[in-house]
Amino acid sequence: MTDKRIVLTTVGSEGEAHKIAQHLVEQELAACVNIVPRIESIYRWQGKIESSQEWLLLIKTSAERFSGVRDAIRELHSYELPECIAVDIADSSADYLQMAGGFIAAPVEPRLASACATALCPAEFSRQ
């Protein structure tokens, strides 16, 4: 078992997804946030079955930073009751976990960040 977590949340727009993802990474609460566009969610809310198009955020963080992630989601999210589910990462490559921990725990030197970024979160950094 590791101390790393993947946190799941859904949001109602692409702009909101980017706002939350950017904040979490800038504040070093997350090593990376993947945004999965236009998923269909079916759920029960206030006694009715609802269906919505949403954006799924996969947030890579640590157990130590989870409360900060949860608080940021609560603060920045437009939903009355935002989803915030943490899933333990039982196993992963040691190199990945070490690199992800470095991005979460402390600022990384710019040359190291650019060298590691593609391996950590390829889809997010390939657009730069």
C-alpha positions in Angstrom: 0.0 0.0 0.0 1.2 3.5 -0.8 0.2 6.9 0.6 -0.9 8.1 -2.9 -4.5 8.6 -3.8 -6.6 9.2 -6.9 -9.5 11.6 -6.2 -12.6 11.6 -8.4 -14.9 14.5 -8.9 -17.2 15.5 -11.7 -18.1 19.1 -12.8 -20.7 20.6 -15.1 -18.4 22.4 -17.6 -15.0 22.3 -19.3 -14.2 25.7 -17.8 -14.9 24.6 -14.3 -12.8 21.4 -14.8 -9.8 23.5 -15.9 -10.2 26.0 -13.1 -10.2 23.3 -10.4 -7.4 21.3 -12.1 -5.2 24.4 -12.5 -5.7 25.4 -8.9 -4.9 22.0 -7.5 -1.7 21.7 -9.4 -0.6 25.3 -8.8 -1.2 24.9 -5.0 0.8 21.6 -5.1 -2.2 19.7 -3.8 -2.1 17.4 -6.9 0.8 16.1 -9.0 -1.5 15.9 -12.0 -5.2 16.2 -12.9 -6.6 14.3 -15.9 -9.8 15.8 -17.4 -12.1 13.3 -19.1 -14.6 15.2 -21.2 -18.3 14.8 -21.7 -19.2 11.7 -19.6 -22.8 10.9 -19.0 -23.8 10.7 -15.3 -27.1 9.2 -14.2 -27.9 9.7 -10.5 -30.6 10.4 -7.9 -30.8 13.9 -6.6 -33.6 15.3 -4.4 -35.8 12.3 -5.0 -35.6 12.3 -8.8 -33.4 10.4 -11.3 -31.3 12.9 -13.2 -29.0 12.7 -16.2 -26.2 15.2 -16.9 -23.2 15.6 -19.2 -20.2 16.2 -17.0 -16.4 16.3 -17.0 -14.6 13.8 -14.8 -11.4 14.9 -13.0 -8.8 12.2 -12.0 -6.7 13.9 -9.3 -3.4 12.4 -8.3 -2.4 13.3 -4.8 -1.3 11.9 -1.4 -3.1 10.9 1.7 -1.5 13.9 3.5 -2.9 16.4 0.8 -6.3 14.8 0.5 -8.0 17.2 3.0 -6.6 20.2 1.0 -7.9 18.7 -2.2 -11.3 18.1 -0.6 -11.5 21.7 0.8 -10.5 23.2 -2.6 -13.1 21.2 -4.5 -15.7 22.3 -2.0 -14.7 25.9 -2.3 -14.3 26.1 -6.1 -17.1 23.7 -7.2 -20.4 25.0 -8.5 -22.4 22.0 -7.2 -24.3 22.2 -3.9 -22.8 18.8 -3.0 -19.7 18.0 -5.1 -18.5 14.4 -5.5 -15.1 13.9 -3.8 -14.0 10.2 -3.6 -10.5 9.2 -2.7 -9.2 5.8 -3.9 -6.0 4.3 -2.5 -3.3 3.4 -4.9 -2.4 -0.1 -3.8 0.6 -0.4 -6.1 2.3 1.5 -8.9 5.8 1.8 -10.4 8.2 3.0 -7.7 9.6 5.7 -10.1 6.1 7.1 -10.8 5.3 7.2 -7.1 8.5 9.0 -6.3 8.1 11.5 -9.0 4.4 12.2 -8.2 5.3 12.6 -4.5 7.9 15.2 -5.5 5.3 17.3 -7.4 2.9 17.1 -4.5 5.2 17.7 -1.5 7.4 20.5 -2.7 8.1 22.8 -5.6 10.2 21.1 -8.3 13.0 22.9 -10.2 11.8 24.0 -13.6 14.3 21.8 -15.5 13.2 18.7 -13.6 9.5 19.6 -14.0 9.8 19.8 -17.8 11.8 16.6 -18.0 9.3 14.7 -15.8 6.0 16.2 -16.9 5.5 14.1 -20.0 6.0 10.9 -18.1 3.8 12.0 -15.2 0.8 13.2 -17.1 1.4 12.8 -20.9 -1.9 14.1 -22.2 -1.8 17.2 -20.1 1.7 18.3 -21.0 1.6 17.3 -24.7 -0.5 20.4 -25.4 2.3 22.8 -24.4 
